[in-house]
Amino acid sequence: MGASAAYHLARRGITDVVLLERESMLGMGSTGRNAGGVRHQFSNESNVKLSIESIRLFERFAEEVGYEIDFHQDGYLFLLSSERDLDTFQRNAEMQRRLGVEVESISPVEAGRLAPGLETDGVIAATFCARDGITDPNGVTMGFAKAAQAAGAKIYRDTEVSGITVEADRVAAVETTRGAIATRTVVNAAGPYARDIGKMVGLDVPVRPFRRHIFITKPLASDRRVPASRIMVIDFETTFYFHREGAGILFGMSDPDEPSSYDTSVSWQFLEKVTPVAVRRLPALADAAIAHAWAGLYEMTPDAMPIIGPADEVEGFFLIAGFSGHGFQHSPAAGRILADMITGRVSEGIDVSPFSLGRFSHPVTEVESNVV
């Protein structure tokens, strides 16, 4: 988010930008720990529009940003096992088609053809969008960052923010381990740490971190039936998902019992909970050995919608955080929208009101339901 915002500001001629990174390299937090999925299939119209704009940029990233990325559009396949979910996804698909997204409602048999080796027992229907896919979080981050740097922006790594100075309800400076930086504009792009940064200016930012796991198997035996493409398969009822990763399979699942924390250690006990679900949907995983595993943090808001825009209480303080597991894939559009807000432009085509921080002053009435 920080790199995208810096890139889009630079495109508008705002180059006196400093991007601060606590770690030794960019993208070592949630960005570098996600599965790289990008999809149009969301339940909220504004999120679908974020996807439309972002995926268009991913498709022409080398041409527009000047950096090659690895992008495979083999599609997202959502498996549905209840009439309630089917009804919801059918309504969502109608909305997505109205916005120009080609989403198909298909049978379990057709789902099995798209993903060989998939077991569809209990599945009553599925949805599929061929322009969804998998791309490269590190490549996208570095592409935005290098383009911003080429335009004059500065990137300071190994630099931690320790405080933000506010004078007369306006941002005045950022305190860092490199010293103070005078500024009248601060962007909080701290992901799961957005709440901590908010406290520095006296704001309660409703973003909470939750651990999510990813496992990758060793290469599977040649007689094991698995998809040849990188199609992303999501069993919506259980949230189990998988896609091909080289000669192995990448998979994961959310844990409703996981408490909020900054813990990114791997829980091998959780793998024991995932395994029965995984084997049921992809039998080839029954005797697969794990080659790699890691955990990252989802940055969740109460409505699973992002926060993009200014904080009315503190002039010059902007947020781009709380994307609830779909931040990387929305970074192109989100960075553009925030750059528009900072420079006083009107964002066209996307209703940004669902992203305002002020929405949390009222009871949550609408949520993004397609979160896994």
C-alpha positions as CSV (number, residue, x, y, z in Angstrom):
1,M,0.0,0.0,0.0
2,G,2.8,2.4,0.8
3,A,4.6,1.7,-2.4
4,S,1.5,2.0,-4.5
5,A,0.6,5.3,-2.8
6,A,4.1,6.6,-3.4
7,Y,3.9,5.5,-7.1
8,H,0.6,7.2,-7.7
9,L,1.6,10.4,-6.0
10,A,4.7,10.5,-8.1
11,R,2.6,10.2,-11.3
12,R,0.8,13.3,-10.1
13,G,4.0,15.2,-9.7
14,I,4.2,14.8,-5.9
15,T,7.8,13.5,-5.5
16,D,8.8,14.9,-2.0
17,V,7.6,11.6,-0.6
18,V,9.4,9.4,2.0
19,L,8.4,5.7,2.3
20,L,9.4,4.3,5.7
21,E,10.0,0.6,6.2
22,R,10.8,-0.9,9.6
23,E,12.4,-4.0,8.1
24,S,15.5,-4.4,6.0
25,M,13.5,-5.0,2.8
26,L,10.1,-4.0,1.5
27,G,7.2,-6.5,1.6
28,M,8.4,-8.6,4.5
29,G,5.1,-8.3,6.4
30,S,1.7,-9.4,5.2
31,T,2.6,-8.6,1.5
32,G,5.4,-11.2,1.4
33,R,3.3,-13.8,3.3
34,N,0.2,-14.0,1.2
35,A,-0.8,-16.5,-1.5
36,G,-0.8,-13.8,-4.3
37,G,-4.4,-14.3,-5.3
38,V,-6.3,-11.6,-7.2
39,R,-10.0,-11.9,-7.9
40,H,-13.2,-10.0,-9.0
41,Q,-15.5,-12.2,-6.9
42,F,-16.4,-10.0,-4.0
43,S,-19.8,-9.3,-2.4
44,N,-19.4,-5.5,-2.2
45,E,-19.7,-3.5,-5.3
46,S,-16.9,-1.1,-4.4
47,N,-14.6,-4.0,-3.7
48,V,-15.4,-5.4,-7.2
49,K,-14.6,-2.1,-8.7
50,L,-11.3,-2.0,-6.8
51,S,-10.6,-5.5,-8.4
52,I,-11.5,-4.4,-11.9
53,E,-9.1,-1.5,-11.8
54,S,-6.3,-3.4,-10.1
55,I,-6.4,-6.4,-12.3
56,R,-6.4,-4.2,-15.4
57,L,-3.1,-2.7,-14.1
58,F,-1.7,-6.1,-13.3
59,E,-2.4,-7.1,-16.9
60,R,-0.3,-4.2,-18.2
61,F,2.1,-3.8,-15.3
62,A,5.3,-4.0,-17.3
63,E,4.0,-1.5,-19.9
64,E,2.6,1.0,-17.3
65,V,4.9,0.7,-14.3
66,G,8.0,-0.6,-16.1
67,Y,8.5,-3.8,-14.1
68,E,7.8,-7.4,-15.1
69,I,5.6,-9.4,-12.8
70,D,4.6,-13.1,-12.9
71,F,0.8,-13.1,-13.5
72,H,-1.2,-16.3,-14.2
73,Q,-4.9,-15.8,-15.0
74,D,-6.1,-19.3,-14.5
75,G,-9.2,-18.3,-12.6
76,Y,-10.8,-18.6,-9.2
77,L,-13.2,-21.4,-8.5
78,F,-15.6,-21.0,-5.5
79,L,-17.2,-24.3,-4.4
80,L,-20.6,-23.8,-2.8
81,S,-22.2,-26.4,-0.5
82,S,-25.4,-24.8,0.9
83,E,-28.4,-23.2,-0.7
84,R,-27.8,-20.1,1.3
85,D,-24.3,-19.6,-0.1
86,L,-25.5,-20.5,-3.6
87,D,-28.2,-17.8,-3.4
88,T,-25.7,-15.2,-2.1
89,F,-23.1,-16.0,-4.8
90,Q,-25.8,-15.9,-7.5
91,R,-26.8,-12.4,-6.5
92,N,-23.2,-11.4,-6.3
93,A,-22.5,-12.8,-9.7
94,E,-25.4,-10.8,-11.2
95,M,-23.9,-7.6,-9.7
96,Q,-20.4,-8.6,-11.0
97,R,-21.8,-9.2,-14.5
98,R,-23.6,-5.8,-14.4
99,L,-20.1,-4.3,-13.8
100,G,-18.7,-6.1,-16.8
101,V,-17.0,-9.1,-15.0
102,E,-17.5,-12.4,-16.7
103,V,-18.4,-14.8,-13.9
104,E,-19.9,-18.2,-14.6
105,S,-22.2,-20.3,-12.5
106,I,-21.3,-23.9,-13.1
107,S,-22.2,-27.4,-11.9
108,P,-20.0,-29.6,-9.7
109,V,-19.2,-31.8,-12.8
110,E,-17.9,-28.7,-14.6
111,A,-15.9,-27.7,-11.6
112,G,-14.2,-31.1,-11.5
113,R,-13.2,-30.6,-15.2
114,L,-11.7,-27.3,-14.5
115,A,-9.7,-28.7,-11.5
116,P,-8.7,-32.3,-12.2
117,G,-8.4,-34.3,-8.9
118,L,-10.9,-32.1,-7.1
119,E,-13.5,-34.1,-5.1
120,T,-16.9,-32.3,-5.3
121,D,-18.8,-34.5,-2.8
122,G,-21.4,-32.2,-1.1
123,V,-20.9,-29.4,-3.6
124,I,-24.1,-28.2,-5.2
125,A,-22.7,-25.5,-7.5
126,A,-19.7,-23.3,-8.1
127,T,-18.7,-19.9,-9.6
128,F,-15.8,-19.3,-11.8
129,C,-14.1,-16.2,-13.2
130,A,-11.3,-16.9,-15.8
131,R,-9.6,-13.4,-15.4
132,D,-8.9,-14.0,-11.7
133,G,-5.6,-15.5,-10.9
134,I,-2.2,-15.5,-9.1
135,T,0.4,-12.8,-9.3
136,D,3.7,-11.8,-7.6
137,P,3.5,-9.7,-4.4
138,N,7.2,-9.0,-4.3
139,G,7.4,-8.0,-8.0
140,V,4.4,-5.7,-7.7
141,T,5.8,-4.0,-4.5
142,M,9.2,-3.5,-6.0
143,G,7.7,-2.3,-9.3
144,F,5.8,0.4,-7.5
145,A,8.7,1.3,-5.3
146,K,11.3,1.5,-8.1
147,A,9.0,3.6,-10.2
148,A,8.4,6.0,-7.3
149,Q,12.2,6.2,-6.6
150,A,12.9,6.9,-10.2
151,A,10.6,9.9,-10.0
152,G,12.3,11.2,-6.9
153,A,10.7,9.6,-3.9
154,K,12.9,8.3,-1.1
155,I,12.7,4.9,0.6
156,Y,14.2,4.4,4.0
157,R,14.6,0.8,5.2
158,D,15.6,-0.3,8.7
159,T,13.7,2.8,9.8
160,E,11.0,2.5,12.5
161,V,8.4,5.2,13.4
162,S,8.4,6.0,17.1
163,G,6.0,8.9,17.1
164,I,4.0,11.5,15.2
165,T,4.0,15.1,16.2
166,V,0.6,16.8,16.0
167,E,0.3,20.6,16.5
168,A,-3.1,22.3,16.6
169,D,-4.8,19.1,15.4
170,R,-2.5,18.9,12.3
171,V,0.3,16.6,11.5
172,A,3.7,18.4,11.9
173,A,6.4,15.7,11.9
174,V,7.2,12.0,12.1
175,E,9.7,10.8,14.7
176,T,11.9,7.9,13.4
177,T,15.0,6.0,14.4
178,R,16.8,8.1,11.8
179,G,15.5,11.3,13.3
180,A,12.5,13.6,12.8
181,I,11.0,14.2,9.4
182,A,9.0,17.5,9.1
183,T,5.8,16.9,7.1
184,R,2.2,18.1,6.9
185,T,0.9,14.8,5.4
186,V,1.3,11.3,6.9
187,V,-0.1,8.1,5.3
188,N,-0.7,5.2,7.7
189,A,0.0,2.1,5.5
190,A,1.1,0.0,8.4
191,G,-1.2,-3.0,7.6
192,P,-1.8,-5.1,10.8
193,Y,0.0,-2.4,12.8
194,A,-2.3,0.4,11.6
195,R,-3.9,0.6,15.0
196,D,-0.5,1.2,16.7
197,I,0.3,4.1,14.3
198,G,-3.2,5.5,14.8
199,K,-2.6,5.7,18.6
200,M,0.3,8.0,17.9
201,V,-2.1,10.7,16.8
202,G,-4.8,9.8,19.3
203,L,-7.0,7.8,17.0
204,D,-8.5,4.4,17.6
205,V,-8.2,2.7,14.2
206,P,-10.4,-0.4,14.2
207,V,-7.9,-2.8,12.6
208,R,-7.0,-6.0,14.4
209,P,-4.4,-8.6,13.3
210,F,-5.2,-12.3,12.9
211,R,-2.8,-15.1,12.1
212,R,-3.3,-17.1,8.8
213,H,-1.3,-20.1,7.7
214,I,0.0,-21.2,4.3
215,F,1.4,-24.7,3.6
216,I,3.3,-25.9,0.5
217,T,3.8,-29.5,-0.2
218,K,6.8,-31.2,-1.7
219,P,6.5,-32.3,-5.3
220,L,3.6,-34.8,-5.6
221,A,4.0,-38.2,-7.2
222,S,3.3,-38.3,-10.9
223,D,0.3,-40.6,-10.3
224,R,-1.4,-38.0,-8.1
225,R,-4.3,-36.2,-9.8
226,V,-4.0,-32.4,-9.3
227,P,-4.8,-29.4,-11.6
228,A,-2.1,-28.6,-14.1
229,S,-2.9,-24.9,-14.0
230,R,-2.7,-22.5,-11.1
231,I,-6.4,-22.3,-10.8
232,M,-7.3,-21.1,-7.2
233,V,-10.0,-23.4,-5.7
234,I,-11.9,-22.2,-2.6
235,D,-14.2,-24.4,-0.6
236,F,-16.3,-21.5,0.7
237,E,-18.1,-23.4,3.5
238,T,-14.8,-24.4,5.2
239,T,-12.6,-21.6,3.7
240,F,-10.1,-24.3,2.6
241,Y,-8.2,-23.2,-0.6
242,F,-5.5,-24.5,-2.8
243,H,-3.6,-23.9,-6.0
244,R,-0.7,-25.4,-7.9
245,E,2.7,-24.1,-6.8
246,G,5.4,-25.5,-9.0
247,A,5.3,-29.3,-8.6
248,G,3.6,-29.0,-5.3
249,I,0.3,-27.6,-3.9
250,L,-0.1,-24.4,-1.9
251,F,-3.0,-24.5,0.6
252,G,-4.5,-22.9,3.6
253,M,-7.7,-22.3,5.6
254,S,-8.9,-19.8,8.2
255,D,-9.3,-20.7,11.8
256,P,-12.4,-19.3,13.5
257,D,-10.8,-20.0,16.9
258,E,-7.7,-17.9,16.2
259,P,-7.4,-14.9,18.6
260,S,-6.2,-11.5,17.5
261,S,-2.4,-11.3,17.9
262,Y,0.8,-10.4,16.2
263,D,1.9,-14.1,16.3
264,T,3.4,-15.2,13.0
265,S,4.9,-18.5,14.2
266,V,3.6,-21.7,12.5
267,S,1.2,-23.8,14.5
268,W,1.6,-27.4,13.4
269,Q,-1.5,-28.3,15.5
270,F,-3.5,-26.2,13.1
271,L,-2.2,-28.3,10.2
272,E,-3.9,-31.3,11.9
273,K,-7.2,-29.4,11.7
274,V,-6.7,-28.5,8.0
275,T,-5.6,-32.0,6.8
276,P,-9.0,-33.7,7.0
277,V,-10.7,-30.9,5.0
278,A,-7.8,-30.8,2.5
279,V,-7.8,-34.5,1.8
280,R,-11.6,-34.5,1.4
281,R,-11.4,-31.8,-1.3
282,L,-8.1,-32.9,-2.9
283,P,-7.4,-36.5,-2.2
284,A,-3.9,-36.2,-3.7
285,L,-2.9,-34.4,-0.5
286,A,-3.5,-37.5,1.6
287,D,0.2,-38.5,1.7
288,A,1.8,-35.3,0.7
289,A,4.8,-34.1,2.7
290,I,5.1,-30.4,3.7
291,A,8.0,-28.6,2.2
292,H,7.4,-25.1,3.5
293,A,5.0,-23.4,5.9
294,W,4.6,-19.9,7.2
295,A,2.1,-17.6,8.9
296,G,1.1,-14.0,8.1
297,L,-1.4,-11.5,9.5
298,Y,-4.8,-10.5,8.1
299,E,-5.5,-6.9,9.1
300,M,-9.3,-7.1,9.8
301,T,-11.8,-4.4,10.2
302,P,-15.3,-5.0,11.7
303,D,-16.9,-5.0,8.3
304,A,-14.0,-6.6,6.4
305,M,-13.8,-3.5,4.3
306,P,-10.7,-1.3,3.9
307,I,-10.1,2.2,5.3
308,I,-8.9,4.6,2.6
309,G,-8.9,8.3,3.2
310,P,-8.4,11.1,5.7
311,A,-9.0,11.1,9.4
312,D,-11.2,14.1,10.1
313,E,-9.9,14.5,13.6
314,V,-6.3,15.0,12.6
315,E,-5.6,17.2,9.5
316,G,-3.0,15.7,7.2
317,F,-3.4,12.1,8.5
318,F,-4.5,9.6,5.9
319,L,-5.1,5.8,6.1
320,I,-4.8,3.0,3.7
321,A,-5.2,-0.1,5.8
322,G,-7.6,-2.8,7.0
323,F,-8.1,-4.7,3.8
324,S,-9.0,-7.9,5.6
325,G,-7.0,-10.4,3.6
326,H,-7.4,-8.8,0.1
327,G,-5.1,-5.8,0.4
328,F,-2.3,-6.9,-2.0
329,Q,-4.7,-7.5,-4.8
330,H,-6.3,-4.1,-4.4
331,S,-3.1,-2.1,-4.0
332,P,-3.1,-0.6,-7.5
333,A,-6.6,0.9,-7.2
334,A,-6.3,1.8,-3.5
335,G,-3.0,3.7,-4.0
336,R,-4.6,5.6,-6.9
337,I,-7.6,6.5,-4.8
338,L,-5.5,7.7,-1.9
339,A,-3.3,9.8,-4.2
340,D,-6.4,11.4,-5.6
341,M,-7.6,12.3,-2.1
342,I,-4.3,13.7,-1.0
343,T,-4.0,15.9,-4.1
344,G,-7.6,17.0,-4.0
345,R,-8.8,15.1,-7.1
346,V,-12.3,13.5,-7.3
347,S,-12.0,9.7,-7.6
348,E,-14.2,8.7,-10.5
349,G,-16.0,5.4,-11.0
350,I,-15.7,4.0,-7.4
351,D,-17.9,5.0,-4.5
352,V,-15.3,5.6,-1.7
353,S,-17.8,6.2,1.1
354,P,-17.7,2.5,2.2
355,F,-14.0,3.0,2.9
356,S,-14.2,6.1,5.2
357,L,-12.9,5.9,8.7
358,G,-15.9,7.8,9.9
359,R,-18.3,4.9,9.0
360,F,-17.3,3.2,12.3
361,S,-19.1,6.0,14.3
362,H,-22.3,4.2,13.3
363,P,-23.3,0.5,13.7
364,V,-21.9,-1.7,10.9
365,T,-24.7,-2.5,8.4
366,E,-22.9,-3.9,5.4
367,V,-20.0,-6.3,5.4
368,E,-17.8,-7.9,2.8
369,S,-18.8,-11.6,3.0
370,N,-16.4,-13.1,0.5
371,V,-13.4,-13.3,3.0
372,V,-11.5,-16.5,3.5
